[in-house]
Amino acid sequence: MDLSRYELLYPEKRQFFLENGDQFNNFGYTDIRPFFSRRIGLGVPIEFGARLSGKLDKNWRIGAMDMQTGTVDSIGLPQQNFAVLALQRKVFSRSNIGFLWVNKQSIDYQPGKDSAYPQYTSYNRTFGLEYNLASPNNFWTGKQLVMKSFTPGSTGKDWVVAGNLQYSSKKWLINGAYQYIGANYKAEAGYIPRVGYIRIDPQVSYYFFPSGGSVLSHGPQWFSNFYYNEKFKTTDNENIVDWLFTFRNKATLTLVGMQDYVQLQAPFDPTNTGIDSLSTGTIHKWFTGGVDFYSKPQSIFTYDFSIRYGGYYDNGNKLTILNDVGFRLQPFVSITMTTSYTVLDLPKPWGNTSFLLIGPRIDVTFTNSLYLTAYVQYNQQIKNMNINTRLQWRYKPASDFFLVYTDNYYTTPFSVRNRAVVLKFNYWWNL
């Protein structure tokens, strides 16, 4: 479920984009990605593509990718080509310098003012350069990043500058990070949830190590996110203070307290239902408390839960309960159930709103080369139920045959939205 003001980052799961994809997918930070492979081919047909990655010598790595998608007449989307080039140079003992060039090009397309379809850019390009620091003893790590985008009609403020420096020892973790993203920076083949801001993120953690008992370590953690506009006026801040307990069996318990401040930069519906919106410029403050628990991961039966309760925007309240339960019949079967339940209590016109997301999943290993995965997901927020079943045969290392069946249903009233059967053949050619 998404109740935030910004697009969420969902991980890539397609093997073609994952294999040796760290040069492409890990460039930047989690919320600053100049290239995000899920922009390619989801809901749009891929006509062809190729990728090359490897080492030039012990210090140099290279990655290159070119993908072309087809037209979608219903929305006026033209053919588009996505080209990515990455170079990485090892420096010192464990650090490196990386370069990335991303080009998204619309083919035989000229934007028109009077078109009934959405308007697309004829091209969007991003250049990026980053330095990744890792000291020999790994006490010091960090990154320094600079990027620039190129888009038709761009009038400046299309730069990104970001970095962090972290010190980590047995008892201390101290991190300082900053970001600047210009208002006109655009990464159409990447993931940038918001633009036109300055962000400062300090973090401090300290751990105690008892000499005996069931607790391996415990200690306080402080995280903060301070957002400013380009005139350095505060727009958002979030402070999180928690106490983390790590048990000797690797289970963890966290007690959490949070404080939020938001000055809306655009109208926002806190329920994402379209009932109404809070006005631009309005200021909202609230506090939240919660607890997280993760059971020991080596057990046959595992579970975790996360509970948050507190204020929410316009004098409202929000309760969120997340839960995962897993059971393994080793070595053949793994069963998991994921549940997310959120209740919003807001003044009129929203009132009381609840959202439920539930998804059972089963993974079966028939042999060391034949697997079955099946899951069902019900999402109350978007009124959708999805069934996905995948049979995978690994006929040789890194080469697979997939048979996939998907079914999507409207839940009110219950009816078929779409369904498909897909055959996929994957061959790994290694020179």
C-alpha positions in Angstrom: 0.0 0.0 0.0 1.2 3.5 -0.7 -0.1 6.4 1.5 3.0 8.5 1.0 3.3 11.7 -1.1 5.8 10.0 -3.5 6.3 7.1 -5.7 7.6 3.9 -4.0 10.7 2.1 -5.2 9.9 -1.6 -5.9 12.8 -3.9 -6.5 13.7 -5.4 -9.9 13.2 -9.1 -10.1 13.9 -9.9 -13.8 17.1 -11.9 -14.1 18.3 -10.2 -17.3 18.6 -6.9 -15.4 19.9 -8.3 -12.1 22.9 -10.4 -13.3 26.1 -8.3 -12.9 23.8 -5.2 -12.7 25.3 -3.5 -9.7 27.1 -0.9 -11.9 23.8 0.2 -13.3 21.4 -0.4 -10.4 23.6 0.7 -7.4 24.8 4.0 -8.9 23.7 6.8 -6.6 21.5 6.2 -3.5 18.2 4.4 -2.9 16.3 7.6 -3.5 18.6 8.9 -6.2 18.9 6.4 -9.0 19.8 7.8 -12.5 18.9 4.3 -13.9 16.1 2.1 -12.7 15.5 -0.9 -14.9 11.8 -1.2 -13.9 11.2 1.8 -16.2 11.8 -0.6 -19.1 9.2 -3.0 -20.4 6.6 -3.0 -17.6 3.3 -2.7 -19.5 5.3 -1.8 -22.7 6.6 -4.5 -25.2 10.3 -4.9 -25.4 11.3 -5.4 -29.0 15.0 -6.3 -28.5 17.9 -5.7 -26.2 21.4 -6.7 -25.3 23.8 -6.3 -22.4 27.6 -6.6 -22.0 29.4 -6.6 -18.6 32.7 -7.7 -17.3 36.3 -6.8 -16.3 38.7 -5.2 -18.6 41.6 -5.9 -16.2 42.0 -6.1 -12.4 41.2 -2.4 -12.0 38.6 -1.7 -14.7 35.0 -2.9 -15.1 32.6 -2.1 -17.9 28.9 -2.4 -18.4 26.8 -1.6 -21.5 23.1 -2.1 -22.2 20.7 -1.2 -25.0 17.0 -1.9 -24.9 14.2 -0.9 -27.3 10.5 -0.8 -26.5 7.6 -0.8 -28.9 4.8 1.6 -29.5 1.6 1.7 -27.4 -1.1 3.3 -29.6 -3.7 3.6 -26.8 -1.6 6.2 -25.0 0.4 7.6 -28.0 3.7 6.2 -26.7 6.3 6.0 -29.4 9.2 3.5 -29.8 11.8 4.3 -27.2 15.5 3.3 -26.9 17.3 3.0 -23.6 21.1 3.0 -23.7 23.3 2.8 -20.6 27.1 2.9 -20.3 28.9 2.3 -17.0 32.7 2.3 -16.2 34.3 1.7 -12.9 37.9 2.1 -11.8 39.3 0.6 -8.6 41.5 3.1 -6.6 43.5 2.5 -3.5 42.8 -0.8 -1.7 39.0 -1.0 -1.7 37.6 2.3 -3.2 36.4 3.0 -6.7 35.4 5.7 -9.1 32.3 5.2 -11.2 30.9 6.8 -14.4 27.4 6.4 -15.8 25.7 7.6 -18.9 22.0 7.0 -19.5 20.1 8.0 -22.7 16.4 7.6 -23.2 15.4 8.5 -26.8 12.0 8.6 -28.4 12.2 7.4 -32.0 10.6 9.4 -34.8 8.6 11.5 -32.3 7.9 15.2 -32.1 5.9 16.5 -29.2 2.8 18.3 -30.3 0.8 20.9 -28.3 -2.6 19.8 -29.6 -2.2 16.1 -29.3 -4.9 14.2 -27.4 -2.3 11.8 -26.0 0.2 12.5 -23.2 3.3 14.5 -24.2 6.6 12.7 -24.1 10.1 14.1 -24.4 12.1 13.5 -27.5 15.1 12.6 -25.3 16.3 12.6 -21.7 19.9 12.0 -20.8 21.8 11.8 -17.5 25.6 11.9 -16.8 26.8 10.8 -13.4 30.2 10.5 -11.6 30.7 9.1 -8.2 33.5 8.2 -5.8 32.9 5.3 -3.4 35.2 5.3 -0.3 36.0 2.1 1.7 38.9 2.2 4.1 41.1 -0.9 4.4 39.7 -1.8 7.9 36.1 -0.8 6.7 35.7 1.7 9.6 35.2 4.5 7.1 32.9 4.3 4.1 31.2 6.9 2.0 30.3 8.3 -1.3 30.4 11.6 -3.3 28.1 11.9 -6.3 27.4 14.5 -9.0 24.9 14.2 -11.8 23.5 16.3 -14.6 20.4 15.7 -16.8 19.8 16.9 -20.3 16.2 17.5 -21.4 14.7 19.6 -24.2 13.7 23.0 -22.8 15.8 22.6 -19.6 16.7 26.0 -18.1 19.3 25.2 -15.5 18.9 23.8 -11.9 19.3 20.3 -13.5 22.1 19.1 -11.2 22.4 16.6 -8.4 25.1 16.8 -5.7 25.0 14.3 -2.9 27.3 12.5 -0.5 27.8 10.8 2.8 30.6 9.8 5.2 30.1 7.0 7.8 32.2 5.7 10.7 31.4 2.2 11.9 33.0 0.3 14.8 31.9 -2.3 17.2 30.1 0.2 19.4 29.5 3.3 17.3 27.9 4.0 14.0 28.0 7.7 12.9 26.8 8.8 9.5 26.4 12.3 7.9 24.7 12.6 4.5 23.4 15.5 2.3 21.6 15.8 -1.0 20.8 18.7 -3.4 18.5 18.0 -6.3 17.7 20.9 -8.6 14.1 21.7 -9.5 14.7 20.9 -13.2 16.6 17.7 -12.8 14.9 14.9 -14.7 15.8 11.2 -14.8 13.0 9.5 -16.9 14.9 6.2 -16.9 15.7 6.5 -13.2 14.0 6.9 -9.8 13.8 10.4 -8.3 10.8 10.7 -6.0 11.0 14.5 -5.6 13.1 17.5 -6.9 13.9 21.0 -5.9 15.2 20.3 -2.4 18.2 20.2 0.0 18.3 17.3 2.5 20.6 16.7 5.5 20.6 13.3 7.2 22.5 12.8 10.5 22.6 9.4 12.2 24.2 8.2 15.4 24.0 4.8 17.1 25.7 3.3 20.1 25.7 -0.3 21.3 26.2 -1.9 24.7 27.4 -5.5 24.9 26.4 -7.4 28.1 28.7 -10.1 29.3 25.9 -12.6 29.7 22.2 -13.3 29.4 20.0 -13.6 26.3 20.8 -10.1 24.9 23.8 -9.9 22.7 23.7 -6.1 22.3 21.4 -3.1 22.8 21.6 0.6 22.4 20.0 3.9 21.2 19.8 5.0 17.6 18.9 8.5 16.3 18.0 9.2 12.7 16.9 12.5 11.2 15.8 13.8 7.8 15.8 17.6 7.3 14.4 18.9 4.0 14.7 22.4 2.8 13.6 24.2 -0.4 16.2 25.7 -2.7 16.1 28.9 -0.6 17.0 26.8 2.5 13.6 27.2 4.2 12.4 24.1 6.1 9.7 22.1 4.3 9.9 18.7 6.1 11.7 17.0 9.0 11.5 13.7 10.7 13.3 12.6 13.9 13.4 8.9 14.9 14.7 7.7 18.2 14.7 4.0 19.0 16.3 1.4 21.2 17.5 -1.8 19.4 17.9 -5.1 21.2 19.7 -7.9 19.4 19.4 -11.3 21.1 22.0 -14.1 21.0 19.7 -16.2 18.8 19.7 -13.2 16.3 16.1 -12.2 17.0 15.7 -8.4 17.3 13.3 -6.0 19.2 13.1 -2.3 18.5 11.2 0.3 20.5 10.5 3.4 18.3 9.5 7.0 18.7 9.0 9.4 15.8 8.3 13.1 15.3 7.1 14.5 11.9 6.8 18.0 10.5 5.5 18.6 7.0 4.8 21.8 5.1 3.0 20.7 1.9 4.6 21.8 -1.3 1.6 20.6 -3.4 -2.0 19.5 -2.7 -2.1 16.1 -1.0 -4.9 13.6 -0.2 -3.7 11.8 3.0 -5.8 8.7 2.1 -4.9 8.5 -1.6 -8.6 7.9 -2.3 -9.4 11.1 -4.2 -12.0 12.3 -1.6 -10.3 15.6 -1.0 -6.9 17.2 -0.6 -5.0 19.2 2.0 -3.9 22.6 0.6 -0.4 23.7 -0.5 1.5 25.4 2.3 -0.4 23.9 5.2 1.7 22.8 8.1 1.2 19.5 9.9 3.0 18.0 13.0 2.5 14.7 14.7 4.1 12.1 16.9 4.2 8.3 16.5 5.3 5.4 18.7 5.8 1.7 17.8 7.6 -1.6 18.2 9.3 -4.0 15.7 10.1 -7.6 16.4 11.9 -10.2 14.1 12.2 -13.8 15.3 15.4 -15.9 15.0 15.9 -16.4 11.2 17.3 -20.0 11.5 14.0 -21.4 12.8 11.7 -23.6 10.8 8.8 -21.3 11.9 9.6 -17.6 11.6 7.5 -14.4 12.2 7.9 -10.7 12.5 5.6 -7.8 13.2 5.7 -4.0 13.1 3.2 -1.7 14.9 2.9 2.1 14.6 0.3 4.3 16.2 0.2 8.1 16.4 -1.0 11.3 14.7 -1.4 11.8 11.0 -1.7 15.1 9.1 -4.8 17.2 9.7 -5.6 16.3 13.4 -5.9 12.6 12.4 -4.6 9.3 13.8 -3.0 6.4 12.0 -2.6 2.7 13.1 -0.4 0.4 11.0 0.2 -3.3 11.6 2.6 -5.3 9.4 3.1 -9.0 9.9 5.0 -11.8 8.2 4.7 -15.5 9.1 6.9 -18.2 7.5 7.1 -22.0 7.7 9.7 -24.2 6.0 9.4 -28.0 5.3 13.0 -28.4 4.6 14.3 -28.8 2.0 11.3 -28.9 -0.3 8.6 -26.3 0.7 8.5 -22.7 2.0 5.2 -21.1 2.9 4.9 -17.4 3.9 2.0 -15.0 4.6 2.4 -11.2 4.5 -0.2 -8.9 5.9 -0.5 -5.1 6.1 -3.4 -3.4 7.8 -3.8 0.4 8.1 -6.5 2.4 9.8 -6.8 6.2 9.3 -9.0 8.3 11.5 -9.3 11.8 10.0 -11.8 14.7 10.2 -14.4 15.2 7.5 -14.6 14.7 4.6 -12.3 11.6 5.0 -13.5 10.1 8.2 -12.4 6.5 9.1 -10.7 4.6 6.3 -9.0 1.2 6.5 -6.7 -0.6 4.0 -5.8 -4.3 3.9 -3.0 -6.0 2.0 -2.6 -9.7 2.3 -0.5 -12.2 0.3 0.2 -15.9 0.9 3.1 -17.4 -1.0 4.4 -21.0 -1.5 7.8 -22.0 -3.0 8.3 -25.7 -3.9 11.6 -27.2 -4.8 11.0 -30.5 -6.7 14.6 -31.1 -7.6 17.8 -29.0 -7.8 16.7 -27.7 -11.2 12.8 -27.6 -11.0 10.9 -25.1 -8.9 7.4 -23.8 -8.5 6.4 -20.4 -7.0 2.8 -19.4 -6.4 1.3 -16.4 -4.6 -2.0 -14.6 -4.2 -2.3 -10.9 -3.2 -5.4 -9.0 -2.2 -5.0 -5.2 -2.2 -8.0 -3.3 -0.8 -6.5 0.1 -1.7 -6.5 -0.5 -5.4 -9.4 -3.1 -5.3 -7.4 -5.8 -6.9 -6.6 -9.5 -6.4 -3.7 -11.0 -8.2 -2.7 -14.7 -8.7 0.7 -15.5 -10.0 2.2 -19.0 -10.6 5.6 -19.7 -12.1 7.2 -23.0 -13.0 11.0 -22.7 -13.5 13.3 -25.3 -15.1 17.0 -24.6 -14.8 18.3 -26.8 -17.6 21.9 -25.5 -17.3 23.7 -23.0 -14.9 22.2 -19.5 -15.2 19.9 -20.7 -18.0 16.2 -21.2 -17.4 12.8 -22.0 -18.9 9.8 -20.3 -17.3 6.1 -21.0 -17.6 4.1 -18.1 -15.9 0.4 -17.8 -15.4 -1.1 -14.5 -14.0 -4.6 -13.5 -13.2 -5.9 -10.1 -12.0 -9.4 -9.5 -10.7 -11.5 -6.5 -9.8 -12.9 -7.1 -6.3 -15.9 -4.7 -6.5 -17.7 -6.2 -8.3 -15.6 -9.4 -8.6 -14.6 -9.9 -12.2 -11.6 -10.6 -14.4 -9.4 -7.7 -15.1 -6.8 -9.5 -17.2 -5.0 -12.9 -17.4 -2.0 -14.2 -19.3 0.2 -17.2 -19.9 3.8 -16.4 -20.7 6.7 -18.7 -21.8 10.2 -17.4 -21.3 13.5 -18.9 -22.4 16.7 -17.7 -20.9 20.2 -18.8 -22.2 23.4 -17.7 -20.5 26.2 -17.3 -23.1 29.6 -16.8 -21.3 32.7 -16.0 -23.2 
